[in-house]
Amino acid sequence: MCESFQIDIGVLQKSPATVVTRQDVWSIGQPTQRCVFCGANMWMHERLAKRGANNTILFAICCMSGKVTLPLLPVPPPLLGTLLDGDDERALHHQKHIRAFNGMFSFTSMAGKI
């Protein structure tokens, strides 16, 4: 199972310290259902209370039961595709640090003039 840990709530609330010990883990498992409209992976508990035609399970938080349609993402350029899907040293380095790269480049685009 999981190791227990303690949180000193007093540090966060600036009040007398209360120590909370947590030893349990709550897992809802993997998203095993798919939206029939957009194909999004969903958890069973995210379904609508009502069912659709042929007793199909319906979801609304992804595409509003087919009312919202987004275009598919374009295929990335070959170099970017190799970095995203590859298994060589360069691609693995890119995959490991992709969040840092994304954050770094998001700030560089703010300087652009419209």
Secondary structure by P-SEA (a helix, b strand, c coil): cbbbbbbcccccccccbbbbbbcbbbbcccccccccccccccccccccccccccbbbbbccccccccccccccccccaaaaaaaccccaaaaaaaaaaaaaaaaaaaaaccccc
